[in-house]
Amino acid sequence: MTARLTLNEKRLVRQARLIQSKTDTIAVVKNDGYNHGLERVYRTFYEGGIRAFSTTVLSEAIQLRKWNSDIFILLLDPSTEFQLIKEYDITLTVSSYAYYEKYKDELKGLTIQLVFRNDLNRLGFDRIADMKHILDDKDLNVNGIWTHFASADDFGVDRYQKEKEKWQTVIKGLHAYLPGLKYIHAQNSASFLRDGPLPHHTHIRGGVILYGARPYYEGLDVSLAEQVVSIEANVIELTSVEGGQTIGYSADYQLEKDAKIAVCDIGYGNGLLKARKNFPVLINRKAYPIRSIMMSHILIEVDDDVAIGDSVILYNDELRFDWFASQGIGPFSQQMASLNKQTFELSIIK
């Protein structure tokens, strides 16, 4: 028996259609489409009406262009593969004034966007004057500006408000240039759901919401995001263990009383985060606790209602990625990116 991962393409289409119907969306498809498969998310998002895509990896950007000659493609990270970027008509992010000074000759003939660093402190300009200098360079074709809100899903603190204020200062400082820019985008899924489209912005950059996960948990109805992935394993053995005995490597868990342990064919080798141990699974619609996670197996404390061959649900519409994220297991992107899809029996709902 093999653990099973089911991907629901119908829901991917519906998610794209839902968000695109509210505002023009640049779909973030980095990391092989958040580990859903780049071709799959491109095809379903396009069917849902999205015509703009972004990634951090040039090879993914090139593959998108090979599939479609008309869509907009933004490379979010800087690159020096200028000939390929030009050949495949990819919009390149210029990430700093130093990068511009070093490569301004190579940037001629390309389409570029400028990124403001903001409080993420990752990539980008930190001076409006430097951005203006590039926007005034008649040899360059700048079609957009953008930033990233690192704290849009943080509540009870003022970090997100400060990020917005810094970005609004940039927008105000570049106001004269805005009519000539086709793409002005800053909002991720959380920012968009909190505030709606911000003034002067043309697009959002949709990430987790397109993949069926709410970017934050409190106050958001489940109908905003249909979970796209479900994962189930199998009970391959049942064993009785006396109270006081231990199970798992290095005596991972000690039983307080006599118990029945279900051995299941999934583990961290399939990409389960070790923190998943802190939360139950469902067997025959009943919750049971995980006691140990190993590379190829998990050990679950069960009762007489469980039999060999029963399905073990780890993720589904009840056990949602976004709920686990709210409980501290890790963000949706981390939970999904960790999965080793090749170790599962893959099933697609079309």
N, C-alpha and C positions, 0 to 999 in steps of 0.2 A: 504494500500500500504506500501511497505517496501523498504528502500534504498538497492541498489544492488552493490555488489563487484564482479568483474569478474577477475579471474586469468587465464592467458594464459600459459598453460604448454608447448605448442609447442615452445613458445618463450624462456622459461627457458632452454629447450633442446638446442635450437639454440645458446643461449648465452654461455652455457657451451662448446659446440662444437667449437665455435669461439675462445674463450680464450684458451682452452686446445690445440687447433691446433697451437697456437702461442708459448706456453710455458707450461711446466708441472705445474699444478695448485693444490694447496691445497684449497679446497672450505671452506670458513668460513660459518658455518650453525648454529651459536649460536642464542639464542632467538627464538627458534622454527623456524629455517630457516628464520631469519629476518621477522618473523611473516607471512611467506608464508605457513608454515606447514613443519615440519621436514621431514616427510615421502615423501612429494611431492618434496621437493628440492633434497633430497638424490636420489630419483628415477630418476628425470629428469636430474640432473647433471651426474649421473652414465651413463644414456643413452647417454649423450653428451660426454662421454669419460673420465670423471674425476674419479680418483681412490684414492684420498686422501682428507680427511675431517678434520675439526677442530672445536672445540666448547669450551666454558668456563665451561660447566655444565656436570658433570660426568653422570647424568642420560641420557642426550642426547647422550653422547659417547657410553654408554652401549646399547642404543637402536639401534644406527648405527651398532654396532657389531652384534646384534641379526639379523639384516637384511642381513649382509654380513660378512663372516668369513675372507675374503681376503683383504679388503680395509685397507689403512693406516688411523689411527685415532689418532689425537693429542689433548690432553687436555691442553688448553692454560693456565689455572689457576692451581696453585698447589693444591694438595689434600692430605689428610691423609688416604683415603680409599684404602690402599695399596693392600689388598687382592682382592677387586673388580677390581682394575686396572690390577692386574696380571691375574685374572680369565678371563677377557674380552680382554686381549692383547691390552691395550691402552697405547700409549706413553705419558708419564707424563712430564710436564714442571717442572724443578727445578728452582725456582725463586730467590734464593739468597744463599750466602755461609752459612748464619745462618740456613736456611732451610736444606741444605745439612748436616751440622754438627749435627743437631738435629735428622735427620732421615736417616743417611747414612746406617745404618743396614737394615732398612725397604726398602731402595731403591735397595738393592741387589736382582737380579733376575728380575728386571723391565727394561723396555726400557725407556730411559729418553732423554730429550733435555734441553739445557741451553739457557736461554733468557738473552740478554743484555738490560739494563734499557734504555739507550739513553735518549733523552730529554723529552720523555713522562713522565718520573719519576713516573712510576706506579709499575711495577714488573721488577726484573732482577738484574743481576750482574753489578757492576760498575768498577770492576778491572779484567784485563786480567789474572793476576797471579792467582786469585781465580778460574777462568774458567779452566786454565791449570791444577790446582791441581786436579780438578774433572776429567778432561779428562785423567789424568795420573793414576787415581784410577782404578786398574785392576779388582776390584770387581764390577765395574759398567759398564753398557752397554749404552753408549751415542751414539745416532745415528744422532744427529743434533744440530744446533745452530740457533738462530733466534733473531730478534729484530722487533721493530715497528717504522715506520716513522710517527710521529704525525703531521707533517706539509707539507706532500707531495702535498696537495691541496691548499697550501697557496702561492700566487704569490706576487711579489713586495717586498719580504723580503728574508733574507738569512737563515732562520731557517732550511729549508729542506736541503740546502747545508751543513750546519753544522752537521745535523744529519747523512747525508751520510758520511761525513769525519770522524766522530767519529766511525761509524760502519766499515768503511774501515780500520781504525786503528786496530780494533778488528780482522778483517779478516786477516790483515797482521801479527798481533801478533800470530795468531793461524794457520798460513799458513801450518805448518808442520802437523797439525792434519786434515786438510781439506780432504785429500784423503780418510780418514777413515770414513767420515761423509756422510750419504746418503741424508740428508736433510739440506740445508742451505738456509734460506728464510728470507727476510726482507720486500719485496715490497708488498704494498697493491695495489689496482686498480690504484690510482692516480700516484704512483711512477712508476708502470710498463708502463702506457701510456705516461708518461713524458720521460722516459729514456730507455725503453726496458729492457730486462733482464740484471741485473748487473753482472759483472765478478765474477766467483767462485760460483754463486748461482745456486741451482738446481731447485727451484720452486718459484712461487709467491704465496701469500695468497690472493685469489680472494674474495672480498666482494661485494660491491655494483654493480660492473660491471657485475657480474654473474646474478644479479637480475634485470638487465635492466635499470640501472641508471648510467649516466656519473658521475664520481667522482668530476669533475669540468666542468664548462660549456663552457668557452671561448676556441675556437680553436678545439673543438672535434665535429666531425660530428655525427648527430643523428644515423647514421647507425651502430655506435659502440655499441649501446645499445638500444634494442627494449623494450619499456616500457611493463611490464608484467601485471600491475594492472590497471583497470579502475573502477571508482566509479561514480554512478549516483543515484539521488534521484528523487522525484516526486513533482510536484506542487499539493498540497492537498487543497488549498484554495486561493482565491484572495480577497483582501479587499482594499477599497479606503480610503485613509487617507488625511486629509486636511493639507496644508502647515502650518508649525509652530507646528504641533502635534509631539509627540515622539512615538517611537516604541521600543519594547524590554524591558527587566527588567532594572529598575533603569534609565529609560529614556535613553537607550543606544544610540539612534540616533534620532536627530531632523530633520524632513523634511523641506527643504527650500521652497518647493512648493507642491501643490496638487500632489499626486502620487498614483500609484497602487502598492500594495505590494503582492508578492507571498510568501505564507507560504509553506515550503518544509520539508519533513519528514526525516531530518538528522540534527545532531548537535554534540557538543563536547562529548556527551554520546556515540556516535559511534566512537569517537577517533579523530575527526577533531581537529587540532591545532587551538587555538583561532586566531593565526596570519593569518589563511586562510581568515579571514574576509577582509583583505586588498586587495584581488585579486578577479576578477570576476569569474562567472560561465558561462557556455554556455547553452542556451535554444534555440532550433531550430537553432543552429549554430550561434547565436548572443550572444554577451557578455553583461552580466548584473551585476551590483554591489551588493555584499552582504552588508547589512546594520546592521545586528545583528545576532550573533550566540548564541543559547541557548542549553540546554542539548539535547533536542529532535527535535529542529527545527532551520532552518535558515530563515531569512526574507530578501527577495531580492526585490530591486526596479525594476519594469518591465514596459512594455508598453502594448498596446492593442494586440500585436502579441502573447502574452502568454495566455494560457488557462489552466484550471484545468485538470490535468492528463498529462501535458507535462513532458518530462524527463529533469532533471537538471544535467548537466555534471560537476563534480568537478575535476576529473582526467581522462585523456585519452591520446592519442598520441599527442594531441595539448596542453593539460594542463599537462605537465610532472613534475614528482617529481623533476628531476634535475634542471628544470627551476625555480621552486619555491625555491629550495635550493639556487640557485644563487641570488634570490631576498631577502634572509634573513629569510624565513619562518622557516628554520631548515633543517638540513641535511636529505638526503633520509632515512637513518636508523631511525631517530627520527620520521619522518612523517609516515613511514610504521609501526614502532613498536607501535605507539600510537593507531592504528586502532583496534577496538574491533570487530573482525571478526564475533563473534557470534550474533552481532546485525544486521548483513546484511543478505540479501538473497544472498547466495554464488552461483556463476556460474563458471564452469570450462571449459576452451577450451582445448580439448585434441588433 
